[in-house]
Amino acid sequence: MNGKLERLWATKNKNDEWWSSFVTSPLAIAANYLVIDFKWLTPNLVTLFSFIAACAATALIVIGGQVEFYIAAALIHISHVLDCMDGQMARYRGVSSRGGSFFDKVTDQLQVSLWFGAIGYAAYAQTGEVLPVFLAFAGVSFYGLRGYIKYVVIYT
């Protein structure tokens, strides 16, 4: 491996879940390899692009339709790759900050809330049942709790 690729691989988060560890994080390393030298592309800008992709996915889920759902699924995956890229880029460049970390965590929670809400709404719109809305709310709640527990354990 060359030096840049080795340094990028060293930025991989060791506390990732399995999908991040084996799919999105390696894809993010490959994407970062191509763009890491573009100084105008900051980690916070990558976080913003991730959030924009997530919002577009949410809109497509709410619109409904099979093609829209497939595009939304691809955008969710792209958003996750970008979410991995931002932290890797910050660590690679040595520009990690509390503000950037906070921005990343807030947009992560907002993205998941939007996705669950959109899926709950779409299921409600198709079936007329309230249960999907309740399950979406429960999913968002448990995601938030999981994040809280994870960071309490890491930082205490």
Secondary structure, DSSP 8 states (H G I E B T S, - for coil): --HHHHHHHHTS-TT--HHIIIIIHHHHHHHHHHHTT-TTS-HHHHHHHHHHHHHHHHHHHHH--HHHHHHHHHHHHHHHHHHHHHHHHHHHHT---HHHHHHHHHHHHHHHHHHHHHHHHHHHHHH--SHHHHHHHHHHHHHHHHHHHHHHHHH-
